[in-house]
Amino acid sequence: MKYLLPVFLIITLFFPALSKASGFYLEAIGDLAVEGGGHAHYWYTGSNVTLRGIAPANSSVTVEIDGTAESVTASSSGSWSYTTSLAEGDHGVVLSAPSVEPYSFTLTIGDMPEEVGAISKPDSPPAGNITPTLLGLIIGTGLIFTPLLVGKVFIK
């Protein structure tokens, strides 16, 4: 038991992929950083579009555009990208991966109307990324209970 915390810390510090909660979100549409997505509509001015995001490591990501689905595989670090050419106009996009809720939005190829305004950061964080909360909870709990488990509590 007395080696539990050091082993946990070594795994957390030196092998973060093992202790990281997996997330699934859209990072960018071409050069447009979307910071986790969360919006229902995006505008993009180029016809060659690259969608980039994060998914569970080595998982299959399905990109469906206007009813046509194709799959890409996330890398061991969780990064994925998909490139396609789209005509001007509105396109329905659905991004999905195993065991996560799909993310759908409309992508308009063409100029953004003036009344729409710029993209603002969503109020909620990207889904599935709770690593800082979990690590803080686990480390904090370990710091409190490790002395009790080891039997070296000095209370006067």
Backbone torsions as a table, in degrees:
resi	resn	phi	psi	omega
1	MET	NA	-33.3	-175.1
2	LYS	-70.5	-12.8	179.3
3	TYR	-97.6	0.2	-176.3
4	LEU	-62.6	-49.8	-178.7
5	LEU	-64.9	-46.9	178.1
6	PRO	-59.4	-39.2	178.4
7	VAL	-64.9	-43.6	178.2
8	PHE	-60.2	-45.4	-179.4
9	LEU	-64.3	-39.8	178.3
10	ILE	-63.7	-45.2	178.9
11	ILE	-62.4	-44.9	-178.0
12	THR	-65.0	-43.1	-176.0
13	LEU	-78.5	-39.7	-173.3
14	PHE	-99.8	-18.0	178.2
15	PHE	-131.8	64.1	-174.3
16	PRO	-61.7	-26.7	180.0
17	ALA	-63.6	-29.2	179.5
18	LEU	-71.7	-29.2	-176.0
19	SER	-103.6	-0.1	-174.5
20	LYS	-86.2	134.3	173.6
21	ALA	-72.4	139.6	-177.4
22	SER	-82.3	140.4	178.4
23	GLY	-119.2	165.3	176.3
24	PHE	-143.1	113.1	178.4
25	TYR	-160.9	163.8	179.1
26	LEU	-91.5	126.4	178.8
27	GLU	-93.5	-42.0	-173.9
28	ALA	-154.9	151.8	169.7
29	ILE	-117.5	104.4	-172.9
30	GLY	60.8	-127.9	178.3
31	ASP	-87.6	-0.9	-178.2
32	LEU	-86.9	107.7	177.0
33	ALA	-74.4	124.1	-178.3
34	VAL	-108.0	-0.2	172.4
35	GLU	49.3	53.3	175.6
36	GLY	94.7	-1.3	178.7
37	GLY	75.2	-143.5	179.4
38	GLY	98.1	-7.3	178.9
39	HIS	-101.4	154.8	-177.5
40	ALA	-91.6	-11.5	-175.4
41	HIS	-150.2	133.1	175.7
42	TYR	-129.4	152.0	174.9
43	TRP	-118.2	140.4	178.9
44	TYR	-141.3	137.2	-173.4
45	THR	-92.3	-14.3	179.2
46	GLY	-93.0	155.0	179.2
47	SER	-88.5	-24.9	174.6
48	ASN	-90.8	113.3	-172.9
49	VAL	-115.3	131.3	173.1
50	THR	-116.0	120.9	174.9
51	LEU	-94.8	130.6	178.7
52	ARG	-127.9	144.9	179.8
53	GLY	-164.0	-169.4	-179.9
54	ILE	-123.3	138.8	178.0
55	ALA	-144.6	169.9	174.0
56	PRO	-54.8	140.9	-176.8
57	ALA	-52.4	134.7	176.3
58	ASN	61.1	16.5	-179.9
59	SER	-87.6	162.9	177.4
60	SER	-89.0	128.9	177.8
61	VAL	-110.5	126.5	178.0
62	THR	-98.7	126.4	177.3
63	VAL	-112.6	113.5	179.7
64	GLU	-111.4	122.4	178.9
65	ILE	-124.5	120.3	-179.5
66	ASP	52.6	39.9	176.0
67	GLY	87.0	-6.7	178.5
68	THR	-102.1	119.5	-175.8
69	ALA	-105.1	140.3	173.1
70	GLU	-137.1	155.0	-178.7
71	SER	-115.6	145.2	171.6
72	VAL	-128.7	159.7	-179.4
73	THR	-110.0	130.0	177.1
74	ALA	-69.8	148.7	179.2
75	SER	-73.6	179.1	178.7
76	SER	-66.4	-20.0	175.9
77	SER	-91.8	-4.6	177.8
78	GLY	97.0	-4.3	-179.5
79	SER	-76.4	142.0	175.1
80	TRP	-142.9	156.8	175.2
81	SER	-150.1	154.0	-179.8
82	TYR	-144.3	128.0	-178.5
83	THR	-117.0	137.6	178.7
84	THR	-152.0	164.9	173.7
85	SER	-107.9	132.9	-178.8
86	LEU	-127.9	144.3	176.1
87	ALA	-77.1	162.1	176.8
88	GLU	-60.7	145.2	179.2
89	GLY	124.1	-172.9	-178.0
90	ASP	-87.5	140.8	178.6
91	HIS	-135.5	130.0	175.5
92	GLY	-81.4	127.0	-178.3
93	VAL	-122.3	133.4	175.0
94	VAL	-129.4	123.7	177.0
95	LEU	-109.8	133.0	179.8
96	SER	-148.3	156.2	175.9
97	ALA	-144.6	161.2	-179.4
98	PRO	-59.0	139.9	174.4
99	SER	64.9	19.6	174.8
100	VAL	-133.5	155.0	179.7
101	GLU	-72.9	133.4	179.3
102	PRO	-62.4	152.2	177.7
103	TYR	-116.8	120.0	-178.9
104	SER	-121.0	147.9	179.4
105	PHE	-159.2	167.0	174.8
106	THR	-100.7	130.5	176.6
107	LEU	-112.7	116.8	178.5
108	THR	-100.9	123.2	175.0
109	ILE	-90.6	115.9	-177.0
110	GLY	143.5	-179.1	-178.3
111	ASP	-69.9	143.8	177.8
112	MET	-80.4	132.9	177.2
113	PRO	-61.1	145.0	-177.8
114	GLU	-60.5	-34.0	-176.8
115	GLU	-72.5	-10.2	-177.4
116	VAL	-77.0	-45.1	-178.6
117	GLY	89.1	-179.2	-176.6
118	ALA	-86.4	163.6	177.5
119	ILE	-73.2	133.4	174.1
120	SER	-114.0	155.9	-178.8
121	LYS	-66.4	135.4	179.2
122	PRO	-62.2	154.3	179.5
123	ASP	-68.9	-31.0	-177.5
124	SER	-105.0	150.7	179.4
125	PRO	-71.9	164.2	177.6
126	PRO	-58.3	142.6	-178.2
127	ALA	-65.2	142.6	172.8
128	GLY	85.5	0.0	-177.5
129	ASN	-107.5	82.2	-177.5
130	ILE	-114.2	19.2	-177.5
131	THR	-53.5	-50.7	-178.1
132	PRO	-59.3	-38.9	179.8
133	THR	-66.2	-46.4	-179.3
134	LEU	-64.9	-44.0	-179.1
135	LEU	-64.4	-41.7	177.6
136	GLY	-61.7	-42.0	179.1
137	LEU	-65.2	-45.9	-177.9
138	ILE	-67.6	-46.6	-179.7
139	ILE	-65.6	-43.1	178.8
140	GLY	-61.2	-43.2	178.1
141	THR	-64.8	-40.2	178.6
142	GLY	-63.8	-39.8	179.4
143	LEU	-66.7	-30.9	-179.8
144	ILE	-78.7	-44.9	-172.0
145	PHE	-93.0	-16.3	179.8
146	THR	-59.2	-46.1	178.2
147	PRO	-60.4	-33.9	178.9
148	LEU	-68.4	-40.5	-179.2
149	LEU	-71.5	-34.9	179.9
150	VAL	-78.2	-23.3	178.0
151	GLY	87.5	24.4	-178.4
152	LYS	-118.6	52.4	177.7
153	VAL	-91.8	126.0	-179.8
154	PHE	-110.6	94.8	179.0
155	ILE	-117.4	126.2	179.8
156	LYS	-110.9	NA	NA
